[in-house]
Amino acid sequence: MKVDYIALSIPIFFLLIGVELLYSVIKKVRLYRLNDSITNISLGIGQQITGIFMKTALFFGYLYLYDTFRFFTIENTFLTWVALF
């Protein structure tokens, strides 16, 4: 099983943004820019959506190739599984 580390790290990104915002408020230093954070979050969401569309297109492309150009079909029986194993 492949783990999507980017999707799992999104809550950590939000936590670190909050820590950075809290630090900048306490120290009265302007480190946090809202427009930069919105841009970064938007790009991350766009990357995830693009990945979903690309995986869907790849799946249906392979499905089309399988349905159109396969040479033979192996029957799905217990003996077939034993023989192929």
mmCIF file as gemmi writes it, N, C-alpha and C atoms, coordinates in Angstrom:
data_model
loop_
_atom_site.group_PDB
_atom_site.id
_atom_site.type_symbol
_atom_site.label_atom_id
_atom_site.label_alt_id
_atom_site.label_comp_id
_atom_site.label_asym_id
_atom_site.label_entity_id
_atom_site.label_seq_id
_atom_site.pdbx_PDB_ins_code
_atom_site.Cartn_x
_atom_site.Cartn_y
_atom_site.Cartn_z
_atom_site.occupancy
_atom_site.B_iso_or_equiv
_atom_site.pdbx_formal_charge
_atom_site.auth_seq_id
_atom_site.auth_asym_id
_atom_site.pdbx_PDB_model_num
ATOM 1 N N . MET Axp A 1 ? 0.838 -1.168 0 1 0 ? 1 A 1
ATOM 2 C CA . MET Axp A 1 ? 0 0 0 1 0 ? 1 A 1
ATOM 3 C C . MET Axp A 1 ? 0.889 1.239 0 1 0 ? 1 A 1
ATOM 4 N N . LYS Axp A 2 ? 0.613 2.142 -0.916 1 0 ? 2 A 1
ATOM 5 C CA . LYS Axp A 2 ? 1.401 3.355 -1.026 1 0 ? 2 A 1
ATOM 6 C C . LYS Axp A 2 ? 0.784 4.439 -0.143 1 0 ? 2 A 1
ATOM 7 N N . VAL Axp A 3 ? 1.594 5.076 0.657 1 0 ? 3 A 1
ATOM 8 C CA . VAL Axp A 3 ? 1.13 6.106 1.578 1 0 ? 3 A 1
ATOM 9 C C . VAL Axp A 3 ? 1.326 7.473 0.919 1 0 ? 3 A 1
ATOM 10 N N . ASP Axp A 4 ? 0.278 8.296 0.924 1 0 ? 4 A 1
ATOM 11 C CA . ASP Axp A 4 ? 0.359 9.639 0.366 1 0 ? 4 A 1
ATOM 12 C C . ASP Axp A 4 ? 0.771 10.598 1.486 1 0 ? 4 A 1
ATOM 13 N N . TYR Axp A 5 ? 2.076 10.86 1.569 1 0 ? 5 A 1
ATOM 14 C CA . TYR Axp A 5 ? 2.603 11.672 2.654 1 0 ? 5 A 1
ATOM 15 C C . TYR Axp A 5 ? 2.154 13.124 2.559 1 0 ? 5 A 1
ATOM 16 N N . ILE Axp A 6 ? 1.916 13.608 1.351 1 0 ? 6 A 1
ATOM 17 C CA . ILE Axp A 6 ? 1.471 14.992 1.191 1 0 ? 6 A 1
ATOM 18 C C . ILE Axp A 6 ? 0.095 15.175 1.811 1 0 ? 6 A 1
ATOM 19 N N . ALA Axp A 7 ? -0.816 14.254 1.545 1 0 ? 7 A 1
ATOM 20 C CA . ALA Axp A 7 ? -2.16 14.363 2.111 1 0 ? 7 A 1
ATOM 21 C C . ALA Axp A 7 ? -2.133 14.215 3.631 1 0 ? 7 A 1
ATOM 22 N N . LEU Axp A 8 ? -1.248 13.373 4.142 1 0 ? 8 A 1
ATOM 23 C CA . LEU Axp A 8 ? -1.157 13.192 5.584 1 0 ? 8 A 1
ATOM 24 C C . LEU Axp A 8 ? -0.515 14.386 6.291 1 0 ? 8 A 1
ATOM 25 N N . SER Axp A 9 ? 0.277 15.168 5.572 1 0 ? 9 A 1
ATOM 26 C CA . SER Axp A 9 ? 0.974 16.284 6.199 1 0 ? 9 A 1
ATOM 27 C C . SER Axp A 9 ? 0.172 17.579 6.2 1 0 ? 9 A 1
ATOM 28 N N . ILE Axp A 10 ? -0.992 17.609 5.563 1 0 ? 10 A 1
ATOM 29 C CA . ILE Axp A 10 ? -1.792 18.834 5.506 1 0 ? 10 A 1
ATOM 30 C C . ILE Axp A 10 ? -2.15 19.356 6.898 1 0 ? 10 A 1
ATOM 31 N N . PRO Axp A 11 ? -2.609 18.523 7.847 1 0 ? 11 A 1
ATOM 32 C CA . PRO Axp A 11 ? -2.877 19.081 9.188 1 0 ? 11 A 1
ATOM 33 C C . PRO Axp A 11 ? -1.634 19.67 9.851 1 0 ? 11 A 1
ATOM 34 N N . ILE Axp A 12 ? -0.477 19.095 9.591 1 0 ? 12 A 1
ATOM 35 C CA . ILE Axp A 12 ? 0.767 19.635 10.16 1 0 ? 12 A 1
ATOM 36 C C . ILE Axp A 12 ? 1.068 21.003 9.56 1 0 ? 12 A 1
ATOM 37 N N . PHE Axp A 13 ? 0.796 21.166 8.252 1 0 ? 13 A 1
ATOM 38 C CA . PHE Axp A 13 ? 0.984 22.469 7.622 1 0 ? 13 A 1
ATOM 39 C C . PHE Axp A 13 ? 0.113 23.527 8.289 1 0 ? 13 A 1
ATOM 40 N N . PHE Axp A 14 ? -1.157 23.197 8.524 1 0 ? 14 A 1
ATOM 41 C CA . PHE Axp A 14 ? -2.055 24.154 9.171 1 0 ? 14 A 1
ATOM 42 C C . PHE Axp A 14 ? -1.584 24.463 10.595 1 0 ? 14 A 1
ATOM 43 N N . LEU Axp A 15 ? -1.109 23.48 11.305 1 0 ? 15 A 1
ATOM 44 C CA . LEU Axp A 15 ? -0.606 23.7 12.655 1 0 ? 15 A 1
ATOM 45 C C . LEU Axp A 15 ? 0.602 24.634 12.636 1 0 ? 15 A 1
ATOM 46 N N . LEU Axp A 16 ? 1.522 24.409 11.709 1 0 ? 16 A 1
ATOM 47 C CA . LEU Axp A 16 ? 2.704 25.264 11.628 1 0 ? 16 A 1
ATOM 48 C C . LEU Axp A 16 ? 2.348 26.682 11.19 1 0 ? 16 A 1
ATOM 49 N N . ILE Axp A 17 ? 1.354 26.844 10.34 1 0 ? 17 A 1
ATOM 50 C CA . ILE Axp A 17 ? 0.891 28.18 9.973 1 0 ? 17 A 1
ATOM 51 C C . ILE Axp A 17 ? 0.352 28.896 11.209 1 0 ? 17 A 1
ATOM 52 N N . GLY Axp A 18 ? -0.415 28.16 12.025 1 0 ? 18 A 1
ATOM 53 C CA . GLY Axp A 18 ? -0.936 28.75 13.259 1 0 ? 18 A 1
ATOM 54 C C . GLY Axp A 18 ? 0.168 29.131 14.222 1 0 ? 18 A 1
ATOM 55 N N . VAL Axp A 19 ? 1.19 28.288 14.359 1 0 ? 19 A 1
ATOM 56 C CA . VAL Axp A 19 ? 2.325 28.597 15.241 1 0 ? 19 A 1
ATOM 57 C C . VAL Axp A 19 ? 3.057 29.838 14.737 1 0 ? 19 A 1
ATOM 58 N N . GLU Axp A 20 ? 3.25 29.925 13.429 1 0 ? 20 A 1
ATOM 59 C CA . GLU Axp A 20 ? 3.919 31.086 12.859 1 0 ? 20 A 1
ATOM 60 C C . GLU Axp A 20 ? 3.091 32.351 13.088 1 0 ? 20 A 1
ATOM 61 N N . LEU Axp A 21 ? 1.788 32.262 12.933 1 0 ? 21 A 1
ATOM 62 C CA . LEU Axp A 21 ? 0.916 33.406 13.169 1 0 ? 21 A 1
ATOM 63 C C . LEU Axp A 21 ? 0.967 33.838 14.633 1 0 ? 21 A 1
ATOM 64 N N . LEU Axp A 22 ? 0.905 32.878 15.548 1 0 ? 22 A 1
ATOM 65 C CA . LEU Axp A 22 ? 0.969 33.173 16.977 1 0 ? 22 A 1
ATOM 66 C C . LEU Axp A 22 ? 2.304 33.831 17.338 1 0 ? 22 A 1
ATOM 67 N N . TYR Axp A 23 ? 3.386 33.318 16.816 1 0 ? 23 A 1
ATOM 68 C CA . TYR Axp A 23 ? 4.71 33.892 17.071 1 0 ? 23 A 1
ATOM 69 C C . TYR Axp A 23 ? 4.791 35.328 16.562 1 0 ? 23 A 1
ATOM 70 N N . SER Axp A 24 ? 4.269 35.572 15.36 1 0 ? 24 A 1
ATOM 71 C CA . SER Axp A 24 ? 4.346 36.926 14.804 1 0 ? 24 A 1
ATOM 72 C C . SER Axp A 24 ? 3.476 37.906 15.578 1 0 ? 24 A 1
ATOM 73 N N . VAL Axp A 25 ? 2.354 37.444 16.149 1 0 ? 25 A 1
ATOM 74 C CA . VAL Axp A 25 ? 1.511 38.32 16.963 1 0 ? 25 A 1
ATOM 75 C C . VAL Axp A 25 ? 2.188 38.615 18.296 1 0 ? 25 A 1
ATOM 76 N N . ILE Axp A 26 ? 2.778 37.608 18.923 1 0 ? 26 A 1
ATOM 77 C CA . ILE Axp A 26 ? 3.433 37.801 20.222 1 0 ? 26 A 1
ATOM 78 C C . ILE Axp A 26 ? 4.65 38.718 20.096 1 0 ? 26 A 1
ATOM 79 N N . LYS Axp A 27 ? 5.473 38.498 19.096 1 0 ? 27 A 1
ATOM 80 C CA . LYS Axp A 27 ? 6.693 39.296 18.918 1 0 ? 27 A 1
ATOM 81 C C . LYS Axp A 27 ? 6.439 40.614 18.186 1 0 ? 27 A 1
ATOM 82 N N . LYS Axp A 28 ? 5.214 40.8 17.685 1 0 ? 28 A 1
ATOM 83 C CA . LYS Axp A 28 ? 4.84 41.998 16.917 1 0 ? 28 A 1
ATOM 84 C C . LYS Axp A 28 ? 5.771 42.196 15.713 1 0 ? 28 A 1
ATOM 85 N N . VAL Axp A 29 ? 6.046 41.094 15.052 1 0 ? 29 A 1
ATOM 86 C CA . VAL Axp A 29 ? 6.864 41.094 13.848 1 0 ? 29 A 1
ATOM 87 C C . VAL Axp A 29 ? 5.973 40.617 12.704 1 0 ? 29 A 1
ATOM 88 N N . ARG Axp A 30 ? 6.094 41.258 11.575 1 0 ? 30 A 1
ATOM 89 C CA . ARG Axp A 30 ? 5.249 40.881 10.449 1 0 ? 30 A 1
ATOM 90 C C . ARG Axp A 30 ? 5.936 39.775 9.632 1 0 ? 30 A 1
ATOM 91 N N . LEU Axp A 31 ? 5.764 38.535 10.07 1 0 ? 31 A 1
ATOM 92 C CA . LEU Axp A 31 ? 6.314 37.377 9.359 1 0 ? 31 A 1
ATOM 93 C C . LEU Axp A 31 ? 5.25 36.687 8.53 1 0 ? 31 A 1
ATOM 94 N N . TYR Axp A 32 ? 4.022 36.794 8.947 1 0 ? 32 A 1
ATOM 95 C CA . TYR Axp A 32 ? 2.932 36.029 8.344 1 0 ? 32 A 1
ATOM 96 C C . TYR Axp A 32 ? 2.208 36.888 7.328 1 0 ? 32 A 1
ATOM 97 N N . ARG Axp A 33 ? 2.127 36.378 6.091 1 0 ? 33 A 1
ATOM 98 C CA . ARG Axp A 33 ? 1.381 37.076 5.046 1 0 ? 33 A 1
ATOM 99 C C . ARG Axp A 33 ? 0.261 36.169 4.588 1 0 ? 33 A 1
ATOM 100 N N . LEU Axp A 34 ? -0.954 36.636 4.728 1 0 ? 34 A 1
ATOM 101 C CA . LEU Axp A 34 ? -2.127 35.836 4.423 1 0 ? 34 A 1
ATOM 102 C C . LEU Axp A 34 ? -2.182 35.446 2.949 1 0 ? 34 A 1
ATOM 103 N N . ASN Axp A 35 ? -1.836 36.371 2.058 1 0 ? 35 A 1
ATOM 104 C CA . ASN Axp A 35 ? -1.927 36.053 0.628 1 0 ? 35 A 1
ATOM 105 C C . ASN Axp A 35 ? -0.959 34.936 0.229 1 0 ? 35 A 1
ATOM 106 N N . ASP Axp A 36 ? 0.212 34.875 0.836 1 0 ? 36 A 1
ATOM 107 C CA . ASP Axp A 36 ? 1.149 33.786 0.541 1 0 ? 36 A 1
ATOM 108 C C . ASP Axp A 36 ? 0.603 32.444 1.018 1 0 ? 36 A 1
ATOM 109 N N . SER Axp A 37 ? 0.01 32.429 2.2 1 0 ? 37 A 1
ATOM 110 C CA . SER Axp A 37 ? -0.542 31.173 2.72 1 0 ? 37 A 1
ATOM 111 C C . SER Axp A 37 ? -1.721 30.692 1.882 1 0 ? 37 A 1
ATOM 112 N N . ILE Axp A 38 ? -2.583 31.607 1.481 1 0 ? 38 A 1
ATOM 113 C CA . ILE Axp A 38 ? -3.72 31.225 0.64 1 0 ? 38 A 1
ATOM 114 C C . ILE Axp A 38 ? -3.23 30.677 -0.696 1 0 ? 38 A 1
ATOM 115 N N . THR Axp A 39 ? -2.2 31.301 -1.256 1 0 ? 39 A 1
ATOM 116 C CA . THR Axp A 39 ? -1.634 30.818 -2.513 1 0 ? 39 A 1
ATOM 117 C C . THR Axp A 39 ? -1.053 29.42 -2.349 1 0 ? 39 A 1
ATOM 118 N N . ASN Axp A 40 ? -0.303 29.18 -1.291 1 0 ? 40 A 1
ATOM 119 C CA . ASN Axp A 40 ? 0.303 27.864 -1.063 1 0 ? 40 A 1
ATOM 120 C C . ASN Axp A 40 ? -0.762 26.787 -0.855 1 0 ? 40 A 1
ATOM 121 N N . ILE Axp A 41 ? -1.786 27.103 -0.069 1 0 ? 41 A 1
ATOM 122 C CA . ILE Axp A 41 ? -2.856 26.132 0.166 1 0 ? 41 A 1
ATOM 123 C C . ILE Axp A 41 ? -3.603 25.844 -1.131 1 0 ? 41 A 1
ATOM 124 N N . SER Axp A 42 ? -3.858 26.886 -1.919 1 0 ? 42 A 1
ATOM 125 C CA . SER Axp A 42 ? -4.555 26.704 -3.202 1 0 ? 42 A 1
ATOM 126 C C . SER Axp A 42 ? -3.748 25.831 -4.158 1 0 ? 42 A 1
ATOM 127 N N . LEU Axp A 43 ? -2.446 26.036 -4.185 1 0 ? 43 A 1
ATOM 128 C CA . LEU Axp A 43 ? -1.6 25.214 -5.045 1 0 ? 43 A 1
ATOM 129 C C . LEU Axp A 43 ? -1.579 23.762 -4.593 1 0 ? 43 A 1
ATOM 130 N N . GLY Axp A 44 ? -1.573 23.54 -3.282 1 0 ? 44 A 1
ATOM 131 C CA . GLY Axp A 44 ? -1.616 22.167 -2.772 1 0 ? 44 A 1
ATOM 132 C C . GLY Axp A 44 ? -2.925 21.478 -3.128 1 0 ? 44 A 1
ATOM 133 N N . ILE Axp A 45 ? -4.029 22.189 -2.994 1 0 ? 45 A 1
ATOM 134 C CA . ILE Axp A 45 ? -5.336 21.624 -3.364 1 0 ? 45 A 1
ATOM 135 C C . ILE Axp A 45 ? -5.381 21.339 -4.857 1 0 ? 45 A 1
ATOM 136 N N . GLY Axp A 46 ? -4.859 22.276 -5.653 1 0 ? 46 A 1
ATOM 137 C CA . GLY Axp A 46 ? -4.823 22.069 -7.109 1 0 ? 46 A 1
ATOM 138 C C . GLY Axp A 46 ? -3.979 20.872 -7.506 1 0 ? 46 A 1
ATOM 139 N N . GLN Axp A 47 ? -2.871 20.661 -6.811 1 0 ? 47 A 1
ATOM 140 C CA . GLN Axp A 47 ? -2.024 19.509 -7.099 1 0 ? 47 A 1
ATOM 141 C C . GLN Axp A 47 ? -2.757 18.206 -6.792 1 0 ? 47 A 1
ATOM 142 N N . GLN Axp A 48 ? -3.478 18.161 -5.686 1 0 ? 48 A 1
ATOM 143 C CA . GLN Axp A 48 ? -4.218 16.951 -5.328 1 0 ? 48 A 1
ATOM 144 C C . GLN Axp A 48 ? -5.337 16.678 -6.33 1 0 ? 48 A 1
ATOM 145 N N . ILE Axp A 49 ? -6.052 17.711 -6.756 1 0 ? 49 A 1
ATOM 146 C CA . ILE Axp A 49 ? -7.142 17.535 -7.733 1 0 ? 49 A 1
ATOM 147 C C . ILE Axp A 49 ? -6.587 17.087 -9.073 1 0 ? 49 A 1
ATOM 148 N N . THR Axp A 50 ? -5.478 17.687 -9.496 1 0 ? 50 A 1
ATOM 149 C CA . THR Axp A 50 ? -4.849 17.274 -10.755 1 0 ? 50 A 1
ATOM 150 C C . THR Axp A 50 ? -4.405 15.813 -10.685 1 0 ? 50 A 1
ATOM 151 N N . GLY Axp A 51 ? -3.869 15.395 -9.541 1 0 ? 51 A 1
ATOM 152 C CA . GLY Axp A 51 ? -3.458 14.001 -9.369 1 0 ? 51 A 1
ATOM 153 C C . GLY Axp A 51 ? -4.634 13.044 -9.495 1 0 ? 51 A 1
ATOM 154 N N . ILE Axp A 52 ? -5.79 13.429 -8.946 1 0 ? 52 A 1
ATOM 155 C CA . ILE Axp A 52 ? -6.979 12.578 -9.057 1 0 ? 52 A 1
ATOM 156 C C . ILE Axp A 52 ? -7.385 12.422 -10.513 1 0 ? 52 A 1
ATOM 157 N N . PHE Axp A 53 ? -7.407 13.524 -11.267 1 0 ? 53 A 1
ATOM 158 C CA . PHE Axp A 53 ? -7.789 13.451 -12.678 1 0 ? 53 A 1
ATOM 159 C C . PHE Axp A 53 ? -6.785 12.644 -13.496 1 0 ? 53 A 1
ATOM 160 N N . MET Axp A 54 ? -5.503 12.804 -13.201 1 0 ? 54 A 1
ATOM 161 C CA . MET Axp A 54 ? -4.494 12.054 -13.95 1 0 ? 54 A 1
ATOM 162 C C . MET Axp A 54 ? -4.585 10.556 -13.661 1 0 ? 54 A 1
ATOM 163 N N . LYS Axp A 55 ? -4.806 10.183 -12.399 1 0 ? 55 A 1
ATOM 164 C CA . LYS Axp A 55 ? -4.939 8.764 -12.068 1 0 ? 55 A 1
ATOM 165 C C . LYS Axp A 55 ? -6.188 8.17 -12.702 1 0 ? 55 A 1
ATOM 166 N N . THR Axp A 56 ? -7.268 8.935 -12.753 1 0 ? 56 A 1
ATOM 167 C CA . THR Axp A 56 ? -8.502 8.461 -13.393 1 0 ? 56 A 1
ATOM 168 C C . THR Axp A 56 ? -8.284 8.257 -14.885 1 0 ? 56 A 1
ATOM 169 N N . ALA Axp A 57 ? -7.645 9.215 -15.54 1 0 ? 57 A 1
ATOM 170 C CA . ALA Axp A 57 ? -7.378 9.09 -16.975 1 0 ? 57 A 1
ATOM 171 C C . ALA Axp A 57 ? -6.463 7.904 -17.255 1 0 ? 57 A 1
ATOM 172 N N . LEU Axp A 58 ? -5.458 7.7 -16.437 1 0 ? 58 A 1
ATOM 173 C CA . LEU Axp A 58 ? -4.548 6.574 -16.621 1 0 ? 58 A 1
ATOM 174 C C . LEU Axp A 58 ? -5.28 5.244 -16.44 1 0 ? 58 A 1
ATOM 175 N N . PHE Axp A 59 ? -6.152 5.164 -15.433 1 0 ? 59 A 1
ATOM 176 C CA . PHE Axp A 59 ? -6.915 3.941 -15.193 1 0 ? 59 A 1
ATOM 177 C C . PHE Axp A 59 ? -7.791 3.6 -16.392 1 0 ? 59 A 1
ATOM 178 N N . PHE Axp A 60 ? -8.545 4.587 -16.901 1 0 ? 60 A 1
ATOM 179 C CA . PHE Axp A 60 ? -9.424 4.306 -18.034 1 0 ? 60 A 1
ATOM 180 C C . PHE Axp A 60 ? -8.638 4.052 -19.315 1 0 ? 60 A 1
ATOM 181 N N . GLY Axp A 61 ? -7.44 4.647 -19.43 1 0 ? 61 A 1
ATOM 182 C CA . GLY Axp A 61 ? -6.576 4.341 -20.58 1 0 ? 61 A 1
ATOM 183 C C . GLY Axp A 61 ? -6.112 2.893 -20.555 1 0 ? 61 A 1
ATOM 184 N N . TYR Axp A 62 ? -5.687 2.419 -19.399 1 0 ? 62 A 1
ATOM 185 C CA . TYR Axp A 62 ? -5.29 1.013 -19.272 1 0 ? 62 A 1
ATOM 186 C C . TYR Axp A 62 ? -6.49 0.086 -19.472 1 0 ? 62 A 1
ATOM 187 N N . LEU Axp A 63 ? -7.633 0.473 -18.977 1 0 ? 63 A 1
ATOM 188 C CA . LEU Axp A 63 ? -8.835 -0.341 -19.161 1 0 ? 63 A 1
ATOM 189 C C . LEU Axp A 63 ? -9.186 -0.456 -20.641 1 0 ? 63 A 1
ATOM 190 N N . TYR Axp A 64 ? -9.068 0.637 -21.384 1 0 ? 64 A 1
ATOM 191 C CA . TYR Axp A 64 ? -9.331 0.602 -22.822 1 0 ? 64 A 1
ATOM 192 C C . TYR Axp A 64 ? -8.333 -0.309 -23.529 1 0 ? 64 A 1
ATOM 193 N N . LEU Axp A 65 ? -7.053 -0.18 -23.19 1 0 ? 65 A 1
ATOM 194 C CA . LEU Axp A 65 ? -6.047 -1.044 -23.816 1 0 ? 65 A 1
ATOM 195 C C . LEU Axp A 65 ? -6.285 -2.504 -23.489 1 0 ? 65 A 1
ATOM 196 N N . TYR Axp A 66 ? -6.675 -2.794 -22.255 1 0 ? 66 A 1
ATOM 197 C CA . TYR Axp A 66 ? -6.958 -4.163 -21.855 1 0 ? 66 A 1
ATOM 198 C C . TYR Axp A 66 ? -8.148 -4.719 -22.629 1 0 ? 66 A 1
ATOM 199 N N . ASP Axp A 67 ? -9.22 -3.952 -22.727 1 0 ? 67 A 1
ATOM 200 C CA . ASP Axp A 67 ? -10.418 -4.427 -23.422 1 0 ? 67 A 1
ATOM 201 C C . ASP Axp A 67 ? -10.211 -4.56 -24.923 1 0 ? 67 A 1
ATOM 202 N N . THR Axp A 68 ? -9.374 -3.726 -25.501 1 0 ? 68 A 1
ATOM 203 C CA . THR Axp A 68 ? -9.224 -3.692 -26.957 1 0 ? 68 A 1
ATOM 204 C C . THR Axp A 68 ? -8.12 -4.617 -27.465 1 0 ? 68 A 1
ATOM 205 N N . PHE Axp A 69 ? -6.993 -4.695 -26.782 1 0 ? 69 A 1
ATOM 206 C CA . PHE Axp A 69 ? -5.806 -5.335 -27.352 1 0 ? 69 A 1
ATOM 207 C C . PHE Axp A 69 ? -5.309 -6.562 -26.595 1 0 ? 69 A 1
ATOM 208 N N . ARG Axp A 70 ? -6.062 -7.134 -25.678 1 0 ? 70 A 1
ATOM 209 C CA . ARG Axp A 70 ? -5.564 -8.317 -24.965 1 0 ? 70 A 1
ATOM 210 C C . ARG Axp A 70 ? -5.589 -9.523 -25.896 1 0 ? 70 A 1
ATOM 211 N N . PHE Axp A 71 ? -4.62 -10.408 -25.736 1 0 ? 71 A 1
ATOM 212 C CA . PHE Axp A 71 ? -4.483 -11.571 -26.597 1 0 ? 71 A 1
ATOM 213 C C . PHE Axp A 71 ? -5.38 -12.716 -26.155 1 0 ? 71 A 1
ATOM 214 N N . PHE Axp A 72 ? -5.507 -12.898 -24.854 1 0 ? 72 A 1
ATOM 215 C CA . PHE Axp A 72 ? -6.335 -13.995 -24.342 1 0 ? 72 A 1
ATOM 216 C C . PHE Axp A 72 ? -6.81 -13.636 -22.944 1 0 ? 72 A 1
ATOM 217 N N . THR Axp A 73 ? -7.802 -14.413 -22.463 1 0 ? 73 A 1
ATOM 218 C CA . THR Axp A 73 ? -8.34 -14.213 -21.134 1 0 ? 73 A 1
ATOM 219 C C . THR Axp A 73 ? -8.145 -15.489 -20.333 1 0 ? 73 A 1
ATOM 220 N N . ILE Axp A 74 ? -7.64 -15.336 -19.123 1 0 ? 74 A 1
ATOM 221 C CA . ILE Axp A 74 ? -7.437 -16.486 -18.244 1 0 ? 74 A 1
ATOM 222 C C . ILE Axp A 74 ? -8.687 -16.643 -17.394 1 0 ? 74 A 1
ATOM 223 N N . GLU Axp A 75 ? -9.224 -17.851 -17.35 1 0 ? 75 A 1
ATOM 224 C CA . GLU Axp A 75 ? -10.445 -18.098 -16.584 1 0 ? 75 A 1
ATOM 225 C C . GLU Axp A 75 ? -10.179 -17.964 -15.087 1 0 ? 75 A 1
ATOM 226 N N . ASN Axp A 76 ? -11.172 -17.502 -14.359 1 0 ? 76 A 1
ATOM 227 C CA . ASN Axp A 76 ? -11.035 -17.262 -12.929 1 0 ? 76 A 1
ATOM 228 C C . ASN Axp A 76 ? -11.58 -18.459 -12.158 1 0 ? 76 A 1
ATOM 229 N N . THR Axp A 77 ? -10.738 -19.488 -12.018 1 0 ? 77 A 1
ATOM 230 C CA . THR Axp A 77 ? -11.109 -20.675 -11.252 1 0 ? 77 A 1
ATOM 231 C C . THR Axp A 77 ? -10.012 -20.96 -10.228 1 0 ? 77 A 1
ATOM 232 N N . PHE Axp A 78 ? -10.322 -21.852 -9.301 1 0 ? 78 A 1
ATOM 233 C CA . PHE Axp A 78 ? -9.352 -22.197 -8.265 1 0 ? 78 A 1
ATOM 234 C C . PHE Axp A 78 ? -8.117 -22.858 -8.867 1 0 ? 78 A 1
ATOM 235 N N . LEU Axp A 79 ? -8.295 -23.761 -9.815 1 0 ? 79 A 1
ATOM 236 C CA . LEU Axp A 79 ? -7.152 -24.431 -10.442 1 0 ? 79 A 1
ATOM 237 C C . LEU Axp A 79 ? -6.263 -23.462 -11.222 1 0 ? 79 A 1
ATOM 238 N N . THR Axp A 80 ? -6.881 -22.467 -11.799 1 0 ? 80 A 1
ATOM 239 C CA . THR Axp A 80 ? -6.086 -21.448 -12.511 1 0 ? 80 A 1
ATOM 240 C C . THR Axp A 80 ? -5.199 -20.685 -11.528 1 0 ? 80 A 1
ATOM 241 N N . TRP Axp A 81 ? -5.763 -20.318 -10.374 1 0 ? 81 A 1
ATOM 242 C CA . TRP Axp A 81 ? -4.997 -19.607 -9.368 1 0 ? 81 A 1
ATOM 243 C C . TRP Axp A 81 ? -3.844 -20.469 -8.857 1 0 ? 81 A 1
ATOM 244 N N . VAL Axp A 82 ? -4.096 -21.752 -8.651 1 0 ? 82 A 1
ATOM 245 C CA . VAL Axp A 82 ? -3.039 -22.646 -8.187 1 0 ? 82 A 1
ATOM 246 C C . VAL Axp A 82 ? -1.958 -22.78 -9.248 1 0 ? 82 A 1
ATOM 247 N N . ALA Axp A 83 ? -2.37 -22.952 -10.502 1 0 ? 83 A 1
ATOM 248 C CA . ALA Axp A 83 ? -1.393 -23.106 -11.568 1 0 ? 83 A 1
ATOM 249 C C . ALA Axp A 83 ? -0.567 -21.829 -11.772 1 0 ? 83 A 1
ATOM 250 N N . LEU Axp A 84 ? -1.206 -20.686 -11.708 1 0 ? 84 A 1
ATOM 251 C CA . LEU Axp A 84 ? -0.479 -19.429 -11.901 1 0 ? 84 A 1
ATOM 252 C C . LEU Axp A 84 ? 0.421 -19.107 -10.712 1 0 ? 84 A 1
ATOM 253 N N . PHE Axp A 85 ? 0.024 -19.575 -9.525 1 0 ? 85 A 1
ATOM 254 C CA . PHE Axp A 85 ? 0.859 -19.336 -8.362 1 0 ? 85 A 1
ATOM 255 C C . PHE Axp A 85 ? 2.137 -20.15 -8.465 1 0 ? 85 A 1
